[in-house]
Amino acid sequence: MNRYKAIRDMFYVNPKHRGRLESTTVIVFDDVITSGATLNEIARILKDNSASLVINWALLRTPRPTQQRTVQRAEHV
């Protein structure tokens, strides 16, 4: 199962607090971004509940597969 599907609808806003989000900016902190699925899902839920802007901040990010460094081996002659 893909990470985006696994996390879908895992978060919610308590109905008694929905009005507090209207037209607000929310900053979400995460320790590490891997796929980005968690932050994307949280942002979707907040925007669906009237937050006007969601800013995601993270301490670290894992490299994307295209960004991973390749190890170059020296050829001995």
Distance bins in CASP14 RR format, pairs under 12 A and 6 or more apart:
PFRMAT RR
TARGET T0000
AUTHOR 0000-0000-0000
RMODE 2
METHOD distances of the structure
MODEL  1
1 7 0 0 0 0 1 0 0 0 0 0 0
1 8 0 0 0 0 0 1 0 0 0 0 0
1 37 0 0 0 0 0 1 0 0 0 0 0
2 8 0 0 0 0 1 0 0 0 0 0 0
2 35 0 0 0 0 1 0 0 0 0 0 0
2 37 0 0 0 0 1 0 0 0 0 0 0
3 10 0 0 0 0 0 1 0 0 0 0 0
3 33 0 0 0 0 0 1 0 0 0 0 0
3 34 1 0 0 1 0 0 0 0 0 0 0
3 35 1 0 1 0 0 0 0 0 0 0 0
3 36 1 0 0 1 0 0 0 0 0 0 0
3 37 1 0 1 0 0 0 0 0 0 0 0
3 38 0 0 0 0 1 0 0 0 0 0 0
3 39 0 0 0 0 0 1 0 0 0 0 0
3 40 0 0 0 0 1 0 0 0 0 0 0
3 41 0 0 0 0 1 0 0 0 0 0 0
4 10 0 0 0 0 0 1 0 0 0 0 0
4 34 0 0 0 0 0 1 0 0 0 0 0
4 35 1 0 0 1 0 0 0 0 0 0 0
4 36 0 0 0 0 1 0 0 0 0 0 0
4 37 1 0 1 0 0 0 0 0 0 0 0
4 38 0 0 0 0 1 0 0 0 0 0 0
4 39 0 0 0 0 0 1 0 0 0 0 0
4 40 1 0 0 1 0 0 0 0 0 0 0
4 41 1 0 0 1 0 0 0 0 0 0 0
4 44 0 0 0 0 0 1 0 0 0 0 0
5 35 0 0 0 0 0 1 0 0 0 0 0
5 37 0 0 0 0 1 0 0 0 0 0 0
5 41 0 0 0 0 0 1 0 0 0 0 0
6 35 0 0 0 0 1 0 0 0 0 0 0
6 37 1 0 0 1 0 0 0 0 0 0 0
6 38 0 0 0 0 0 1 0 0 0 0 0
6 41 0 0 0 0 1 0 0 0 0 0 0
7 34 0 0 0 0 0 1 0 0 0 0 0
7 35 0 0 0 0 1 0 0 0 0 0 0
7 36 0 0 0 0 1 0 0 0 0 0 0
7 37 1 0 1 0 0 0 0 0 0 0 0
7 38 1 0 1 0 0 0 0 0 0 0 0
7 39 0 0 0 0 1 0 0 0 0 0 0
7 40 0 0 0 0 1 0 0 0 0 0 0
7 41 1 0 1 0 0 0 0 0 0 0 0
7 42 0 0 0 0 1 0 0 0 0 0 0
7 43 0 0 0 0 0 1 0 0 0 0 0
7 44 0 0 0 0 0 1 0 0 0 0 0
7 45 0 0 0 0 0 1 0 0 0 0 0
8 37 0 0 0 0 1 0 0 0 0 0 0
8 38 0 0 0 0 0 1 0 0 0 0 0
8 40 0 0 0 0 0 1 0 0 0 0 0
8 41 1 0 0 1 0 0 0 0 0 0 0
8 42 0 0 0 0 0 1 0 0 0 0 0
8 44 0 0 0 0 1 0 0 0 0 0 0
8 45 0 0 0 0 0 1 0 0 0 0 0
9 41 0 0 0 0 1 0 0 0 0 0 0
9 42 0 0 0 0 0 1 0 0 0 0 0
9 44 0 0 0 0 1 0 0 0 0 0 0
9 45 0 0 0 0 1 0 0 0 0 0 0
9 48 0 0 0 0 0 1 0 0 0 0 0
10 37 0 0 0 0 1 0 0 0 0 0 0
10 38 0 0 0 0 1 0 0 0 0 0 0
10 40 0 0 0 0 0 1 0 0 0 0 0
10 41 1 0 0 1 0 0 0 0 0 0 0
10 42 0 0 0 0 1 0 0 0 0 0 0
10 44 0 0 0 0 0 1 0 0 0 0 0
10 45 0 0 0 0 1 0 0 0 0 0 0
11 28 0 0 0 0 0 1 0 0 0 0 0
11 37 0 0 0 0 0 1 0 0 0 0 0
11 38 0 0 0 0 1 0 0 0 0 0 0
11 39 0 0 0 0 0 1 0 0 0 0 0
11 40 0 0 0 0 0 1 0 0 0 0 0
11 41 1 0 0 1 0 0 0 0 0 0 0
11 42 1 0 1 0 0 0 0 0 0 0 0
11 43 0 0 0 0 0 1 0 0 0 0 0
11 44 0 0 0 0 1 0 0 0 0 0 0
11 45 1 0 1 0 0 0 0 0 0 0 0
11 46 0 0 0 0 1 0 0 0 0 0 0
11 48 0 0 0 0 0 1 0 0 0 0 0
11 49 0 0 0 0 0 1 0 0 0 0 0
12 18 0 0 0 0 0 1 0 0 0 0 0
12 41 0 0 0 0 0 1 0 0 0 0 0
12 42 0 0 0 0 0 1 0 0 0 0 0
12 44 0 0 0 0 0 1 0 0 0 0 0
12 45 1 0 0 1 0 0 0 0 0 0 0
12 46 0 0 0 0 0 1 0 0 0 0 0
12 48 0 0 0 0 1 0 0 0 0 0 0
12 49 0 0 0 0 1 0 0 0 0 0 0
13 19 0 0 0 0 1 0 0 0 0 0 0
13 20 0 0 0 0 1 0 0 0 0 0 0
13 21 1 0 0 1 0 0 0 0 0 0 0
13 22 0 0 0 0 0 1 0 0 0 0 0
13 24 0 0 0 0 0 1 0 0 0 0 0
13 26 0 0 0 0 0 1 0 0 0 0 0
13 42 0 0 0 0 0 1 0 0 0 0 0
13 44 0 0 0 0 0 1 0 0 0 0 0
13 45 1 0 0 1 0 0 0 0 0 0 0
13 46 1 0 0 1 0 0 0 0 0 0 0
13 47 0 0 0 0 0 1 0 0 0 0 0
13 48 0 0 0 0 1 0 0 0 0 0 0
13 49 1 0 1 0 0 0 0 0 0 0 0
13 50 0 0 0 0 1 0 0 0 0 0 0
13 51 0 0 0 0 1 0 0 0 0 0 0
14 20 0 0 0 0 1 0 0 0 0 0 0
14 21 0 0 0 0 0 1 0 0 0 0 0
14 45 0 0 0 0 0 1 0 0 0 0 0
14 49 0 0 0 0 1 0 0 0 0 0 0
15 21 0 0 0 0 0 1 0 0 0 0 0
15 49 0 0 0 0 1 0 0 0 0 0 0
16 49 0 0 0 0 0 1 0 0 0 0 0
17 24 0 0 0 0 0 1 0 0 0 0 0
17 26 0 0 0 0 0 1 0 0 0 0 0
17 46 0 0 0 0 0 1 0 0 0 0 0
17 49 0 0 0 0 1 0 0 0 0 0 0
17 50 0 0 0 0 0 1 0 0 0 0 0
17 51 0 0 0 0 0 1 0 0 0 0 0
18 24 0 0 0 0 0 1 0 0 0 0 0
18 45 0 0 0 0 0 1 0 0 0 0 0
18 46 0 0 0 0 0 1 0 0 0 0 0
18 48 0 0 0 0 1 0 0 0 0 0 0
18 49 1 0 1 0 0 0 0 0 0 0 0
18 50 1 0 0 1 0 0 0 0 0 0 0
18 51 0 0 0 0 1 0 0 0 0 0 0
19 46 0 0 0 0 0 1 0 0 0 0 0
19 49 1 0 0 1 0 0 0 0 0 0 0
19 50 1 0 0 1 0 0 0 0 0 0 0
19 51 0 0 0 0 0 1 0 0 0 0 0
20 26 0 0 0 0 0 1 0 0 0 0 0
20 46 0 0 0 0 0 1 0 0 0 0 0
20 49 0 0 0 0 1 0 0 0 0 0 0
20 50 0 0 0 0 1 0 0 0 0 0 0
20 51 0 0 0 0 1 0 0 0 0 0 0
21 45 0 0 0 0 1 0 0 0 0 0 0
21 46 1 0 0 1 0 0 0 0 0 0 0
21 47 0 0 0 0 1 0 0 0 0 0 0
21 48 0 0 0 0 1 0 0 0 0 0 0
21 49 1 0 1 0 0 0 0 0 0 0 0
21 50 1 0 1 0 0 0 0 0 0 0 0
21 51 1 0 1 0 0 0 0 0 0 0 0
21 52 0 0 0 0 1 0 0 0 0 0 0
21 53 0 0 0 0 0 1 0 0 0 0 0
21 54 0 0 0 0 1 0 0 0 0 0 0
22 46 0 0 0 0 0 1 0 0 0 0 0
22 47 0 0 0 0 0 1 0 0 0 0 0
22 49 0 0 0 0 1 0 0 0 0 0 0
22 50 1 0 1 0 0 0 0 0 0 0 0
22 51 1 0 0 1 0 0 0 0 0 0 0
22 52 0 0 0 0 1 0 0 0 0 0 0
23 47 0 0 0 0 0 1 0 0 0 0 0
23 49 0 0 0 0 0 1 0 0 0 0 0
23 50 1 0 0 1 0 0 0 0 0 0 0
23 51 0 0 0 0 1 0 0 0 0 0 0
23 52 1 0 1 0 0 0 0 0 0 0 0
23 53 0 0 0 0 1 0 0 0 0 0 0
24 46 0 0 0 0 1 0 0 0 0 0 0
24 47 0 0 0 0 0 1 0 0 0 0 0
24 49 0 0 0 0 0 1 0 0 0 0 0
24 50 1 0 0 1 0 0 0 0 0 0 0
24 51 1 0 1 0 0 0 0 0 0 0 0
24 52 1 0 0 1 0 0 0 0 0 0 0
24 53 1 0 0 1 0 0 0 0 0 0 0
24 54 0 0 0 0 1 0 0 0 0 0 0
24 55 0 0 0 0 0 1 0 0 0 0 0
25 43 0 0 0 0 0 1 0 0 0 0 0
25 46 0 0 0 0 1 0 0 0 0 0 0
25 47 0 0 0 0 0 1 0 0 0 0 0
25 50 0 0 0 0 0 1 0 0 0 0 0
25 51 1 0 0 1 0 0 0 0 0 0 0
25 52 1 0 0 1 0 0 0 0 0 0 0
25 53 1 0 1 0 0 0 0 0 0 0 0
25 54 1 0 0 1 0 0 0 0 0 0 0
25 55 1 0 0 1 0 0 0 0 0 0 0
25 56 0 0 0 0 0 1 0 0 0 0 0
26 39 0 0 0 0 0 1 0 0 0 0 0
26 42 0 0 0 0 1 0 0 0 0 0 0
26 43 0 0 0 0 1 0 0 0 0 0 0
26 45 0 0 0 0 0 1 0 0 0 0 0
26 46 1 0 1 0 0 0 0 0 0 0 0
26 47 0 0 0 0 1 0 0 0 0 0 0
26 49 0 0 0 0 1 0 0 0 0 0 0
26 50 0 0 0 0 0 1 0 0 0 0 0
26 51 1 0 1 0 0 0 0 0 0 0 0
26 52 0 0 0 0 1 0 0 0 0 0 0
26 53 1 0 0 1 0 0 0 0 0 0 0
26 54 1 0 1 0 0 0 0 0 0 0 0
26 55 1 0 0 1 0 0 0 0 0 0 0
26 56 0 0 0 0 1 0 0 0 0 0 0
26 57 0 0 0 0 0 1 0 0 0 0 0
27 39 0 0 0 0 0 1 0 0 0 0 0
27 42 0 0 0 0 0 1 0 0 0 0 0
27 43 0 0 0 0 0 1 0 0 0 0 0
27 46 0 0 0 0 0 1 0 0 0 0 0
27 51 0 0 0 0 0 1 0 0 0 0 0
27 53 0 0 0 0 1 0 0 0 0 0 0
27 54 1 0 0 1 0 0 0 0 0 0 0
27 55 1 0 1 0 0 0 0 0 0 0 0
27 56 1 0 0 1 0 0 0 0 0 0 0
27 57 1 0 0 1 0 0 0 0 0 0 0
27 58 0 0 0 0 0 1 0 0 0 0 0
28 36 0 0 0 0 0 1 0 0 0 0 0
28 38 0 0 0 0 1 0 0 0 0 0 0
28 39 1 0 0 1 0 0 0 0 0 0 0
28 40 0 0 0 0 0 1 0 0 0 0 0
28 41 0 0 0 0 0 1 0 0 0 0 0
28 42 1 0 1 0 0 0 0 0 0 0 0
28 43 1 0 0 1 0 0 0 0 0 0 0
28 44 0 0 0 0 0 1 0 0 0 0 0
28 45 0 0 0 0 0 1 0 0 0 0 0
28 46 1 0 0 1 0 0 0 0 0 0 0
28 47 0 0 0 0 0 1 0 0 0 0 0
28 51 0 0 0 0 0 1 0 0 0 0 0
28 53 0 0 0 0 0 1 0 0 0 0 0
28 54 1 0 0 1 0 0 0 0 0 0 0
28 55 1 0 0 1 0 0 0 0 0 0 0
28 56 1 0 1 0 0 0 0 0 0 0 0
28 57 1 0 0 1 0 0 0 0 0 0 0
28 58 0 0 0 0 1 0 0 0 0 0 0
29 38 0 0 0 0 0 1 0 0 0 0 0
29 39 0 0 0 0 1 0 0 0 0 0 0
29 42 0 0 0 0 0 1 0 0 0 0 0
29 54 0 0 0 0 0 1 0 0 0 0 0
29 55 0 0 0 0 1 0 0 0 0 0 0
29 56 0 0 0 0 1 0 0 0 0 0 0
29 57 1 0 1 0 0 0 0 0 0 0 0
29 58 1 0 0 1 0 0 0 0 0 0 0
29 59 0 0 0 0 1 0 0 0 0 0 0
29 60 0 0 0 0 0 1 0 0 0 0 0
30 36 0 0 0 0 1 0 0 0 0 0 0
30 37 0 0 0 0 0 1 0 0 0 0 0
30 38 1 0 0 1 0 0 0 0 0 0 0
30 39 1 0 1 0 0 0 0 0 0 0 0
30 40 0 0 0 0 0 1 0 0 0 0 0
30 41 0 0 0 0 0 1 0 0 0 0 0
30 42 0 0 0 0 1 0 0 0 0 0 0
30 43 0 0 0 0 0 1 0 0 0 0 0
30 55 0 0 0 0 0 1 0 0 0 0 0
30 56 1 0 0 1 0 0 0 0 0 0 0
30 57 1 0 0 1 0 0 0 0 0 0 0
30 58 1 0 1 0 0 0 0 0 0 0 0
30 59 1 0 0 1 0 0 0 0 0 0 0
30 60 0 0 0 0 1 0 0 0 0 0 0
30 61 0 0 0 0 1 0 0 0 0 0 0
30 62 0 0 0 0 0 1 0 0 0 0 0
31 38 0 0 0 0 0 1 0 0 0 0 0
31 39 0 0 0 0 0 1 0 0 0 0 0
31 57 0 0 0 0 0 1 0 0 0 0 0
31 58 1 0 0 1 0 0 0 0 0 0 0
31 59 1 0 1 0 0 0 0 0 0 0 0
31 60 1 0 0 1 0 0 0 0 0 0 0
31 61 0 0 0 0 0 1 0 0 0 0 0
31 62 0 0 0 0 0 1 0 0 0 0 0
32 38 0 0 0 0 1 0 0 0 0 0 0
32 39 0 0 0 0 0 1 0 0 0 0 0
32 57 0 0 0 0 0 1 0 0 0 0 0
32 58 1 0 0 1 0 0 0 0 0 0 0
32 59 1 0 0 1 0 0 0 0 0 0 0
32 60 1 0 1 0 0 0 0 0 0 0 0
32 61 1 0 0 1 0 0 0 0 0 0 0
32 62 1 0 0 1 0 0 0 0 0 0 0
32 63 0 0 0 0 0 1 0 0 0 0 0
33 39 1 0 0 1 0 0 0 0 0 0 0
33 40 0 0 0 0 1 0 0 0 0 0 0
33 42 0 0 0 0 0 1 0 0 0 0 0
33 56 1 0 0 1 0 0 0 0 0 0 0
33 57 0 0 0 0 1 0 0 0 0 0 0
33 58 1 0 1 0 0 0 0 0 0 0 0
33 59 0 0 0 0 1 0 0 0 0 0 0
33 60 1 0 0 1 0 0 0 0 0 0 0
33 61 1 0 1 0 0 0 0 0 0 0 0
33 62 1 0 0 1 0 0 0 0 0 0 0
33 63 0 0 0 0 0 1 0 0 0 0 0
33 64 0 0 0 0 0 1 0 0 0 0 0
34 40 0 0 0 0 0 1 0 0 0 0 0
34 58 0 0 0 0 1 0 0 0 0 0 0
34 60 0 0 0 0 1 0 0 0 0 0 0
34 61 0 0 0 0 1 0 0 0 0 0 0
34 62 1 0 1 0 0 0 0 0 0 0 0
34 63 0 0 0 0 1 0 0 0 0 0 0
34 64 0 0 0 0 1 0 0 0 0 0 0
34 65 0 0 0 0 0 1 0 0 0 0 0
35 41 0 0 0 0 0 1 0 0 0 0 0
35 61 0 0 0 0 0 1 0 0 0 0 0
35 62 0 0 0 0 1 0 0 0 0 0 0
35 64 0 0 0 0 1 0 0 0 0 0 0
35 65 0 0 0 0 0 1 0 0 0 0 0
36 42 0 0 0 0 1 0 0 0 0 0 0
36 43 0 0 0 0 1 0 0 0 0 0 0
36 44 0 0 0 0 0 1 0 0 0 0 0
36 56 0 0 0 0 1 0 0 0 0 0 0
36 58 0 0 0 0 1 0 0 0 0 0 0
36 61 0 0 0 0 1 0 0 0 0 0 0
36 62 0 0 0 0 1 0 0 0 0 0 0
36 64 0 0 0 0 0 1 0 0 0 0 0
37 43 0 0 0 0 0 1 0 0 0 0 0
37 44 0 0 0 0 0 1 0 0 0 0 0
37 56 0 0 0 0 0 1 0 0 0 0 0
38 44 0 0 0 0 0 1 0 0 0 0 0
38 45 0 0 0 0 0 1 0 0 0 0 0
38 56 0 0 0 0 1 0 0 0 0 0 0
38 58 0 0 0 0 1 0 0 0 0 0 0
39 45 0 0 0 0 0 1 0 0 0 0 0
39 46 0 0 0 0 0 1 0 0 0 0 0
39 54 0 0 0 0 1 0 0 0 0 0 0
39 55 0 0 0 0 0 1 0 0 0 0 0
39 56 1 0 1 0 0 0 0 0 0 0 0
39 57 0 0 0 0 1 0 0 0 0 0 0
39 58 1 0 0 1 0 0 0 0 0 0 0
39 61 0 0 0 0 0 1 0 0 0 0 0
40 46 0 0 0 0 0 1 0 0 0 0 0
40 47 0 0 0 0 0 1 0 0 0 0 0
40 54 0 0 0 0 1 0 0 0 0 0 0
40 56 0 0 0 0 1 0 0 0 0 0 0
41 47 0 0 0 0 0 1 0 0 0 0 0
41 48 0 0 0 0 0 1 0 0 0 0 0
41 54 0 0 0 0 0 1 0 0 0 0 0
41 56 0 0 0 0 0 1 0 0 0 0 0
42 48 0 0 0 0 0 1 0 0 0 0 0
42 49 0 0 0 0 0 1 0 0 0 0 0
42 51 0 0 0 0 0 1 0 0 0 0 0
42 54 1 0 0 1 0 0 0 0 0 0 0
42 55 0 0 0 0 0 1 0 0 0 0 0
42 56 1 0 0 1 0 0 0 0 0 0 0
42 57 0 0 0 0 0 1 0 0 0 0 0
42 58 0 0 0 0 0 1 0 0 0 0 0
43 49 0 0 0 0 0 1 0 0 0 0 0
43 51 0 0 0 0 1 0 0 0 0 0 0
43 52 0 0 0 0 0 1 0 0 0 0 0
43 53 0 0 0 0 1 0 0 0 0 0 0
43 54 1 0 1 0 0 0 0 0 0 0 0
43 55 0 0 0 0 1 0 0 0 0 0 0
43 56 1 0 0 1 0 0 0 0 0 0 0
43 57 0 0 0 0 0 1 0 0 0 0 0
44 51 0 0 0 0 0 1 0 0 0 0 0
44 54 0 0 0 0 1 0 0 0 0 0 0
44 56 0 0 0 0 0 1 0 0 0 0 0
45 51 0 0 0 0 1 0 0 0 0 0 0
45 54 0 0 0 0 1 0 0 0 0 0 0
46 52 0 0 0 0 1 0 0 0 0 0 0
46 53 0 0 0 0 1 0 0 0 0 0 0
46 54 1 0 1 0 0 0 0 0 0 0 0
46 55 0 0 0 0 0 1 0 0 0 0 0
46 56 0 0 0 0 0 1 0 0 0 0 0
47 53 0 0 0 0 1 0 0 0 0 0 0
47 54 1 0 0 1 0 0 0 0 0 0 0
47 55 0 0 0 0 0 1 0 0 0 0 0
48 54 0 0 0 0 0 1 0 0 0 0 0
61 67 0 0 0 0 1 0 0 0 0 0 0
62 68 0 0 0 0 1 0 0 0 0 0 0
63 69 1 0 0 1 0 0 0 0 0 0 0
63 70 0 0 0 0 0 1 0 0 0 0 0
END
